[in-house]
Amino acid sequence: MKEELHNSFNGRKVLITGGLGFIGSNLAHRLVDIGDVDVLILDALIQGQGGNPYNVGAIKDRISIHYVDMGDEAKLVPLLGGIDYIFNLAGSAGHLQSMIDPRYDLASNCTAQLTLLEACKNFNPQAKIVFSSTRQVYGKPLYLPVDEHHRISPLDINGANKFAAENYHLIYHRIHGLRTVCLRLTNTYGPRQQLRHDRQGFLPWFIRKAIDGETIRLFGGGKQTRDVNFVDDVVDALLLAAVSEEAEGDVFNLGSPTRHTLHQFASELISITGKGRIESVAFPPERKSIEIGNVYANCEKIKIALGWEPKTDLHTGLVRTVDFYLQNREHYWDTHEHSIFRSFKAA
């Protein structure tokens, strides 16, 4: 696959929105490794959203970084000239936070998405756009594994807005001919993920707690079953979706045929780090209201259409993840985010 992707991206110009975040920065590293790719990163560095300039510190001389809010059309449009591929990863990912501040989530996950699509329609309609959505759009599953035909019934504002953004991308494909594709991501983990708080999923917080030798608290005993993807596998899916014309105007689940309970995930981390412990606790009311129980995706559609399936088993992925944070701890444990951002912007 590497040679095929090298040929597809060599000499091309790529924009990654939200590119200083977890998945976007790993994608940037991969694109730089592929070869002669002109990589532009757009990121507003909103505090608490996971953007971290250190994520691309090792390749900062081989990419260009633009500290721009995607909703700012005047600053966005000049970046679109000559772009061949747009990996649209920008947006808010906090499910609980979206219930606390729904208007912010709307601005981030809907209004800014329309700004990008309108700008592409008017100034670069040939660019291929890969949008990262979430399996949260399904809500509490009626059956498992959840496939793309499952009814849509999100339990929080974030899921509702992500589904709206999906439809924006598909409508702009059908009506305006934009080359868009949507991927519904499941729980993703790996290097360069934010570990400063627990508002963007259980995986990074469990990783931090295990490395620190602290207690991992499992709501309801951690019996809930999930599928998880190592970030390198997610990057593979993004790249394949970008180069496939057959994928345009469609939606694909990511996921894994191998599933784990939250308790199993936490136990594997404790085994790898040799530290930490597990404690079962009751669901707090604000989390119980948006808890979906067991959920995992059917990813046969993307396997058949694009030849994608996850390659990294949980143990291997967690070992690589833990090793990364042990070597780079100071850049992911620090809670003073703005001081980090200022030092990189000034560099």
C-alpha positions as CSV (number, residue, x, y, z in Angstrom):
1,M,0.0,0.0,0.0
2,K,2.9,2.4,0.7
3,E,4.0,2.5,-2.9
4,E,0.5,3.0,-4.2
5,L,0.0,5.9,-1.7
6,H,3.4,7.4,-2.6
7,N,2.3,7.6,-6.2
8,S,-1.0,9.1,-5.3
9,F,0.3,11.8,-3.0
10,N,3.8,12.5,-4.5
11,G,3.9,16.1,-5.7
12,R,0.5,16.8,-4.3
13,K,-0.7,19.6,-1.9
14,V,-2.6,18.5,1.2
15,L,-4.5,20.5,3.9
16,I,-5.2,19.0,7.3
17,T,-7.7,20.9,9.3
18,G,-7.3,20.3,13.0
19,G,-3.8,19.1,12.1
20,L,-2.1,19.8,15.4
21,G,-4.5,17.4,17.1
22,F,-4.1,13.6,17.7
23,I,-5.1,12.1,14.4
24,G,-4.2,15.0,12.2
25,S,-0.6,15.2,13.5
26,N,-0.1,11.4,13.0
27,L,-1.5,11.9,9.5
28,A,1.0,14.7,8.9
29,H,3.9,12.5,9.9
30,R,2.8,9.8,7.5
31,L,2.4,12.2,4.6
32,V,5.9,13.6,5.2
33,D,7.2,10.0,5.3
34,I,5.5,9.2,2.0
35,G,7.7,11.6,0.0
36,D,7.3,14.9,-1.9
37,V,4.0,16.1,-0.3
38,D,3.3,19.7,0.4
39,V,1.5,19.5,3.8
40,L,-0.4,22.5,5.2
41,I,-1.9,22.4,8.7
42,L,-4.7,24.5,9.9
43,D,-5.5,24.6,13.6
44,A,-7.1,27.2,15.9
45,L,-5.4,25.8,19.0
46,I,-8.6,26.0,21.0
47,Q,-7.7,25.2,24.6
48,G,-8.8,21.8,25.7
49,Q,-9.5,20.4,22.2
50,G,-6.2,18.5,21.9
51,G,-4.1,20.6,19.5
52,N,-0.5,20.5,20.6
53,P,2.3,22.0,18.5
54,Y,4.7,19.5,19.9
55,N,2.8,16.8,17.9
56,V,4.5,18.0,14.8
57,G,7.7,19.4,16.3
58,A,9.9,16.8,14.6
59,I,8.6,17.7,11.2
60,K,7.8,21.4,11.6
61,D,10.5,22.4,9.0
62,R,8.8,20.1,6.4
63,I,5.3,21.4,6.8
64,S,3.5,24.8,7.0
65,I,1.3,25.6,10.0
66,H,-1.5,28.2,10.0
67,Y,-3.1,29.2,13.2
68,V,-6.5,29.8,11.8
69,D,-10.1,29.1,12.9
70,M,-11.8,27.1,10.1
71,G,-14.9,29.2,10.5
72,D,-12.9,32.4,9.5
73,E,-13.6,32.5,5.8
74,A,-11.3,35.4,5.1
75,K,-8.3,33.5,6.5
76,L,-9.4,30.1,5.2
77,V,-9.9,30.9,1.5
78,P,-6.2,31.8,0.8
79,L,-5.1,28.4,2.1
80,L,-7.3,26.5,-0.4
81,G,-5.4,27.4,-3.6
82,G,-4.0,24.4,-5.3
83,I,-5.0,22.0,-2.6
84,D,-5.5,18.4,-3.9
85,Y,-6.7,16.7,-0.7
86,I,-8.4,18.0,2.4
87,F,-8.4,15.9,5.5
88,N,-11.2,17.6,7.5
89,L,-10.4,16.6,11.1
90,A,-11.3,20.0,12.7
91,G,-14.1,20.2,15.3
92,S,-15.0,19.6,18.9
93,A,-14.9,16.1,20.1
94,G,-16.3,16.5,23.6
95,H,-19.6,14.6,24.1
96,L,-20.2,15.7,27.7
97,Q,-18.9,19.2,26.9
98,S,-21.4,19.5,24.0
99,M,-24.3,19.1,26.5
100,I,-22.8,21.9,28.7
101,D,-22.0,24.3,25.8
102,P,-24.1,23.3,22.8
103,R,-23.7,26.6,21.0
104,Y,-19.9,26.2,20.9
105,D,-20.3,22.6,19.6
106,L,-22.7,23.9,16.9
107,A,-20.2,26.6,15.8
108,S,-17.3,24.1,15.7
109,N,-19.0,21.1,14.2
110,C,-21.6,22.7,11.9
111,T,-21.0,26.4,11.1
112,A,-17.3,25.9,10.5
113,Q,-17.9,22.9,8.3
114,L,-20.3,24.8,6.1
115,T,-17.7,27.6,5.8
116,L,-15.1,25.1,4.5
117,L,-17.6,23.5,2.1
118,E,-18.7,26.8,0.7
119,A,-15.1,27.9,0.3
120,C,-14.3,24.8,-1.6
121,K,-17.4,25.1,-3.8
122,N,-16.4,28.6,-4.7
123,F,-12.6,28.5,-4.9
124,N,-11.5,24.8,-5.2
125,P,-14.3,22.4,-6.2
126,Q,-11.7,19.8,-7.4
127,A,-10.2,19.1,-3.9
128,K,-11.0,15.7,-2.4
129,I,-12.4,16.1,1.1
130,V,-12.3,13.3,3.7
131,F,-14.4,14.1,6.7
132,S,-13.9,12.4,10.1
133,S,-17.2,11.7,11.8
134,T,-18.1,9.4,14.7
135,R,-20.0,6.2,15.4
136,Q,-21.7,8.3,18.2
137,V,-24.2,9.3,15.5
138,Y,-25.9,5.8,16.0
139,G,-26.7,6.4,19.7
140,K,-27.7,3.3,21.7
141,P,-27.5,0.4,19.3
142,L,-30.6,-1.6,18.3
143,Y,-28.3,-4.5,17.1
144,L,-24.6,-5.3,17.0
145,P,-22.3,-4.9,15.2
146,V,-23.7,-1.6,14.1
147,D,-23.6,-1.1,10.3
148,E,-24.1,1.9,8.1
149,H,-27.8,1.1,7.7
150,H,-28.5,1.3,11.4
151,R,-30.9,4.1,12.4
152,I,-29.4,7.4,13.5
153,S,-30.3,8.5,17.0
154,P,-27.4,10.3,18.8
155,L,-27.6,10.8,22.5
156,D,-25.7,14.1,22.7
157,I,-25.3,17.4,20.9
158,N,-21.9,16.4,19.6
159,G,-23.3,13.3,17.8
160,A,-26.2,15.3,16.4
161,N,-23.9,18.0,15.0
162,K,-21.5,15.5,13.6
163,F,-24.3,13.8,11.7
164,A,-25.4,17.2,10.4
165,A,-21.9,17.8,9.2
166,E,-21.8,14.4,7.5
167,N,-25.0,15.4,5.6
168,Y,-23.5,18.8,4.6
169,H,-20.5,16.9,3.0
170,L,-22.9,14.5,1.2
171,I,-25.2,17.3,0.0
172,Y,-22.3,19.3,-1.4
173,H,-21.3,16.1,-3.2
174,R,-24.7,15.5,-4.7
175,I,-25.7,19.1,-5.5
176,H,-22.4,20.8,-6.1
177,G,-20.2,17.9,-7.2
178,L,-17.7,18.2,-4.4
179,R,-15.6,15.1,-4.0
180,T,-16.4,14.2,-0.4
181,V,-16.4,11.0,1.8
182,C,-17.2,10.5,5.4
183,L,-15.6,8.1,7.9
184,R,-17.3,7.2,11.1
185,L,-14.5,6.7,13.6
186,T,-14.7,4.5,16.7
187,N,-12.5,4.8,19.8
188,T,-9.0,5.7,18.6
189,Y,-5.8,5.6,20.7
190,G,-2.1,6.0,20.2
191,P,0.8,8.5,20.4
192,R,0.1,12.3,20.3
193,Q,-3.3,12.0,21.9
194,Q,-4.2,14.7,24.6
195,L,-3.9,13.3,28.1
196,R,-4.6,16.5,30.0
197,H,-8.3,15.8,30.9
198,D,-10.9,13.1,30.5
199,R,-13.5,15.0,28.4
200,Q,-12.6,13.4,25.1
201,G,-13.0,9.7,25.7
202,F,-11.9,7.1,28.2
203,L,-8.9,5.7,26.3
204,P,-6.3,8.5,26.8
205,W,-7.4,9.0,30.4
206,F,-6.9,5.3,31.2
207,I,-3.5,5.5,29.6
208,R,-2.4,8.4,31.7
209,K,-3.8,6.8,34.9
210,A,-1.9,3.6,34.3
211,I,1.4,5.3,33.5
212,D,1.0,7.4,36.7
213,G,0.2,4.2,38.7
214,E,-3.1,5.7,39.8
215,T,-6.6,4.3,40.0
216,I,-8.6,3.7,36.9
217,R,-12.2,4.1,37.8
218,L,-14.6,2.1,35.7
219,F,-18.2,3.2,35.6
220,G,-20.5,0.2,36.1
221,G,-17.5,-2.1,36.5
222,G,-16.3,-1.5,32.9
223,K,-18.4,-4.3,31.5
224,Q,-19.2,-2.2,28.4
225,T,-17.8,-3.6,25.2
226,R,-16.1,-1.4,22.6
227,D,-14.0,-1.8,19.5
228,V,-10.8,0.3,19.3
229,N,-8.4,1.4,16.6
230,F,-4.8,2.2,16.8
231,V,-4.1,5.6,15.2
232,D,-1.9,4.2,12.5
233,D,-4.7,2.1,11.2
234,V,-7.0,5.1,11.2
235,V,-4.5,7.0,9.1
236,D,-4.4,4.1,6.6
237,A,-8.2,4.5,6.3
238,L,-8.0,8.2,5.7
239,L,-5.4,7.9,3.0
240,L,-7.3,5.1,1.2
241,A,-10.5,7.1,1.3
242,A,-8.7,10.1,-0.1
243,V,-7.4,8.3,-3.2
244,S,-10.5,6.2,-3.9
245,E,-12.9,7.7,-6.4
246,E,-15.4,4.9,-5.6
247,A,-15.6,6.2,-2.0
248,E,-16.9,9.6,-3.0
249,G,-20.3,10.6,-1.7
250,D,-20.4,7.7,0.7
251,V,-20.1,6.9,4.5
252,F,-18.0,4.2,6.0
253,N,-17.6,2.8,9.5
254,L,-14.2,2.2,11.0
255,G,-13.9,-0.4,13.8
256,S,-12.5,-3.8,14.5
257,P,-13.7,-7.4,14.5
258,T,-11.9,-7.7,17.8
259,R,-13.7,-6.2,20.8
260,H,-12.8,-5.5,24.4
261,T,-14.6,-4.5,27.5
262,L,-13.4,-1.4,29.2
263,H,-12.2,-3.6,32.1
264,Q,-10.0,-5.6,29.6
265,F,-8.6,-2.5,28.1
266,A,-7.7,-1.2,31.6
267,S,-6.3,-4.5,32.7
268,E,-4.0,-4.7,29.6
269,L,-2.7,-1.2,30.4
270,I,-1.9,-2.2,34.0
271,S,-0.1,-5.3,32.8
272,I,2.0,-3.3,30.3
273,T,2.9,-0.5,32.7
274,G,3.2,-2.7,35.8
275,K,1.3,0.0,37.7
276,G,-2.1,1.2,38.5
277,R,-5.3,-0.4,39.8
278,I,-9.0,-0.7,38.9
279,E,-11.9,0.5,40.9
280,S,-15.6,0.0,40.0
281,V,-17.8,3.0,40.6
282,A,-21.4,4.0,39.9
283,F,-22.2,6.2,36.8
284,P,-22.5,9.9,37.7
285,P,-25.8,11.3,36.5
286,E,-24.3,13.5,33.7
287,R,-22.6,10.5,32.2
288,K,-25.3,8.0,32.7
289,S,-27.6,10.1,30.5
290,I,-25.4,9.7,27.5
291,E,-24.0,6.2,28.2
292,I,-24.8,3.9,25.2
293,G,-23.8,0.5,26.7
294,N,-22.2,-2.1,24.4
295,V,-21.4,-0.7,21.0
296,Y,-19.1,-1.8,18.2
297,A,-19.1,-1.4,14.5
298,N,-19.4,-3.6,11.4
299,C,-16.6,-2.5,9.1
300,E,-17.2,-4.9,6.2
301,K,-18.3,-2.1,3.9
302,I,-14.9,-0.3,4.0
303,K,-13.1,-3.6,3.8
304,I,-14.9,-4.6,0.6
305,A,-14.8,-1.1,-1.0
306,L,-11.3,0.0,0.0
307,G,-9.5,-3.0,1.2
308,W,-9.1,-1.5,4.7
309,E,-9.0,-3.5,8.0
310,P,-7.2,-2.8,11.2
311,K,-3.8,-4.4,11.5
312,T,-2.6,-3.5,15.0
313,D,-3.6,-5.7,17.9
314,L,-4.4,-4.1,21.3
315,H,-1.3,-5.3,23.1
316,T,1.1,-4.0,20.3
317,G,-0.8,-0.7,20.0
318,L,-0.7,-0.1,23.8
319,V,3.0,-1.0,24.1
320,R,3.8,1.6,21.4
321,T,1.5,4.1,23.0
322,V,2.9,3.8,26.5
323,D,6.5,3.9,25.2
324,F,5.8,7.1,23.3
325,Y,4.4,8.9,26.4
326,L,7.2,7.6,28.7
327,Q,9.6,9.3,26.3
328,N,7.6,12.5,25.8
329,R,5.7,12.8,29.1
330,E,6.5,16.5,29.7
331,H,4.7,17.6,26.5
332,Y,1.4,15.8,27.4
333,W,1.1,16.0,31.2
334,D,1.5,19.8,31.4
335,T,-1.9,21.4,32.1
336,H,-0.7,24.9,31.2
337,E,-1.7,24.6,27.5
338,H,-1.5,28.2,26.5
339,S,2.1,28.6,27.7
340,I,3.1,25.7,25.4
341,F,1.3,27.2,22.5
342,R,2.9,30.6,22.9
343,S,6.4,29.1,22.9
344,F,5.8,27.2,19.7
345,K,4.1,30.1,17.9
346,A,7.1,32.3,18.8
347,A,9.6,29.8,17.5
